[in-house]
Amino acid sequence: MKKYLAMLLSMVLFLSVVPVNGLAVEMDGGLIAEISAEDEAAFSLSRKTGEVMVNNGLIEAVSSENIGFVINFNEPVVVEDLNMLLRYSFKVESKGTLKYVSMRVYGENSSLCQTGYMGKEPESGKWYDGEAVLEDIQYRLGSAPLMPGDKIKRIRIDAINETGEEAKVFIKSFSFYHPQQESILSEGQKEMDRAEAAVQSAKPGDVITLKNGTYRNVSMIFRGKGTADKPITLKAQTPGGVKITGSSRMIIGGEYVTVDGLLFEGGDKNKAIIFAPLSIGCRLTNTAMVNWNKPNKEDVTKWIQIYGTYNRVDHCFFRGKNTQGQLLEVMRSLNEEQHNLIDNNYFGYYEQGIKNGCETVRLCNTTDTSANCFSVVQNNFFDNCSGENEIISNKSNDNRFINNTFFDSKGGLSLRIGKRCLVEGNIFAGGKNDYSGVTGVGIMDEDHTVKNNYFYNITPSSYAIALTNGTDPNPAAYELVKNAKVEHNTLINCGTGISVGTFSYRTDAEFPRIYPPEGNVTDNYLFNNYETYQAFSLDDPKTTKVTYSNNIVTGNTAYQTAGILQREMELEKKENGLYFPKENIGADYEVVSKAYTSPMQFLPEWIQSKILSGDPDYAVNELSMEIEKKDEIVLLELNNNKAYNYLCGTEVIDENCEITPIEQDGRTLVPLRFISETFGFEVVWFETEQKVKLKKDQGVNYVEFFIGSDKMTKNGVESQLDVPAMLLYDRTYIPLRAAVEAISKTVHWDDRGYILITANEKLQVDKAYFDKTIALLQ
């Protein structure tokens, strides 16, 4: 159809509008079809709720309740490209304000449907002229999105009227536009069209070659019908020799179609690669996608969406995402089980996003949480993927996450919503230096199993494994954890290893997370090299519904309880560089060893050659581990708003009075909250009493200060302060010496105005040590 329009355009530029079967087709203005209320022969109306009619050249619907009606097209409109624009004109008349007016765009097949808002809280009497791009309209739950070649048959209009007053909705027209077509197709598009036709007519087992070259602003729809043992394969003339860039998109559809050896680089098209709904057994392999972003970081540039079933993305290289939106997303279409496979891929250097929705991989979305997805994410390497705190977000049932490696990435794997998932044989590792933000596995919902995983250098103030508290049912529910199995995991040098009852402190939320998890924590090994943070962080043991059995801790834990025992064990470094106890406890090394420690172990040769060439756009990291004793310190500078916290490896550099030590009356005063929370104390403020209380270890250890008082109470014993506690900048300040004594730490001075607080009273702190630490703040 698009070729026909382009050819016709060159012949009939003198024509303005050509009527075709009651629809207006404008050849030089991009108009494909217009449904106008003035042309009643082009459509029919059907009522859902309220009354609907054609009145004075307008479609008019009226009701004192919700309004719903359907415009049925006598001639369907063909979807030529996902860039197709839908333009509409409507107004409402009402005494109260309607909540919103929306549209649903249906295909000829009723299962094809997309929906979107036309206007929220529209003003009465005002005409609204809107525009929506087909690809940006969301597909409706239980349906599949419209794709090129599908036909639009009707549009349903819904207006939510909660005013109790009569309201009217008027529709003037719906128009379908296509971006301007060039009269002469580019050579690149001609080659793509040739490949499209070849794939469509190919027989099972055929191989179609795409010529080497740079293809800019091209549209590719590869649909064919191969078989499982004889797929149709479209491959680059040489791997990486076909470069796709600009505003380009590829759709893979049909049955058992494989795309092999392409390079997507430097483009900016949202949803650049799509596995079409109803596709079966299609595959993207041996392909790279690098620096594919819109110019504005706030814009959405999703890279890959996978609809359909039994599709696969493997041995690909994805690097350099810096805009909003998921990198790879499995989408539910209709109600089928997906059974998709994402394996042996490199995901690297996803820059931190500016808001939620920047997962590297997401399995379905919040509208698909009942989906039994049955997809597998296996043997992938996530390197510096820090788009958000969910590197992988699970939002469907029955998925498996096997032998993946997460290295130096500020986030983790979140079993956010969904049931019956398996997390096994994965490696979660922080970097050697700054590993703040690195987490492990967050468990929510029911019947999950987390076993035989390996955790190293997880951020101390975060967690390696968390069984979180739940909320009451609500639209943004954190489902109650039930029947969780956490077993045979190894945790090395993780400040907080296993956290049970996480986020229970949010009791002031609209839906407080106060419902404890249920499950079993068994046969895990935790090597804790920190003196301050606990290997186990448990909510109130009296209310928890988690049982413990044969968990061994080497190092610090506050819990000497049934199922959690302290024992000294010797570690040994295995062939892959990971440390395991010599005794048979924790994760099975044979299972964990199947995860990669380097991307070079699985990437295709042509991608490896780019890495080895030193090209910075292809730089990767390899796993490296060393166990070393951490000096737990906080470094402050008098009258300066910088602080260094070695507990989390983070640096604070901003106009922040909360961390600034000051001098007053010859005494050094420090902000109590910053120091106390850094070393694991909970700080509670009592407004009426003007009291601040520090609590730790379920309140067994506590300290109290009263504003204006020169007394301090520690575990019930009162002592004298040099100067009273006071409020400055809405923060509690107390004498430095009292602060460190309150939390049982040691303080060191430097004559340049630096203050070093440490949990290690045996730490040798001299000028050289200060110089080394101060250098971190420069």
Number of C-alpha atoms within 10 A of each C-alpha: 10 11 14 8 16 18 16 14 20 14 11 12 12 10 11 12 14 13 10 10 11 19 24 19 20 19 23 19 16 17 19 21 23 22 23 22 22 15 14 15 14 19 19 14 17 14 15 15 16 16 15 22 16 16 12 9 15 19 21 21 24 22 19 15 17 20 23 24 22 20 21 19 19 16 17 16 20 19 21 16 20 16 16 20 21 19 17 20 16 23 20 25 18 19 12 16 19 24 15 15 23 16 20 20 25 25 24 16 13 13 17 23 24 23 21 17 17 22 19 14 15 20 16 17 14 11 15 16 14 14 16 17 15 23 18 15 19 15 22 20 17 16 18 26 26 27 22 15 13 19 19 22 20 24 20 19 22 21 29 18 23 13 16 12 14 15 25 22 24 23 21 18 19 19 18 23 20 20 12 12 17 13 14 12 15 14 11 18 16 13 16 21 19 14 21 20 14 20 24 18 13 19 16 20 17 16 16 19 15 20 16 15 14 14 21 16 16 21 20 17 24 26 25 27 22 25 17 14 9 14 23 29 24 23 23 22 17 15 20 21 17 20 20 24 22 17 18 20 24 20 18 27 27 20 25 26 31 25 21 22 25 26 23 24 20 18 23 22 20 21 23 22 21 20 27 27 23 16 22 27 23 32 24 22 21 23 26 24 24 18 19 27 24 21 12 11 15 14 14 20 26 25 24 21 19 26 27 27 26 19 26 21 23 20 21 26 24 25 25 20 31 27 26 25 24 27 27 25 24 26 21 30 27 19 15 14 18 26 19 26 21 23 22 25 26 24 26 25 23 27 20 19 20 14 11 13 18 32 28 27 21 23 30 26 17 15 13 21 19 15 25 21 28 20 25 21 22 22 24 26 29 26 24 25 30 27 29 24 24 27 28 27 25 29 25 29 26 20 26 20 23 24 27 27 26 31 27 29 27 27 28 29 23 21 26 21 23 27 26 19 24 19 22 24 28 29 27 27 29 28 18 14 11 16 21 24 24 30 36 32 23 21 32 27 25 23 20 25 21 23 25 26 31 30 26 28 30 32 27 27 21 22 28 29 27 26 30 27 28 25 21 16 11 10 8 10 16 22 24 23 25 22 18 22 21 25 24 24 27 29 31 26 25 28 31 28 34 25 21 27 27 25 17 18 14 13 11 8 9 10 17 17 24 19 20 23 29 23 21 18 25 21 23 25 29 29 28 25 22 23 18 20 22 26 33 22 21 20 21 13 14 6 11 17 17 20 13 17 16 18 22 23 24 19 18 19 21 14 18 9 11 11 15 22 16 18 12 11 16 12 15 13 13 12 8 17 14 23 22 24 21 11 10 12 18 25 24 18 19 10 16 24 19 16 23 23 21 18 23 17 10 17 20 19 12 16 22 17 13 14 16 12 11 11 10 9 13 21 15 19 16 13 22 15 16 13 14 9 11 13 15 21 24 21 21 24 21 18 14 18 17 21 23 21 18 21 22 21 16 16 15 13 12 11 11 12 17 19 24 20 25 19 12 9 7 7 14 17 24 26 24 25 21 18 21 19 15 18 24 18 21 18 18 13 13 10 8 6 9 14 17 19 19 23 20 17 17 12 13 8 15 20 22 19 24 19 17 13 14 17 17 21 16 17 14 11 8 12 11 12 17 13 18 17 24 20 13 11 9 9 16 23 24 25 24 22 17 20 24 19 12 21 21 13 16 18 21 13 14 14 7 9 12 17 20 19 21 23 20 17 12 8 13 7 15 11 11 9 11 18 11 10 17 17 8 12 15 6
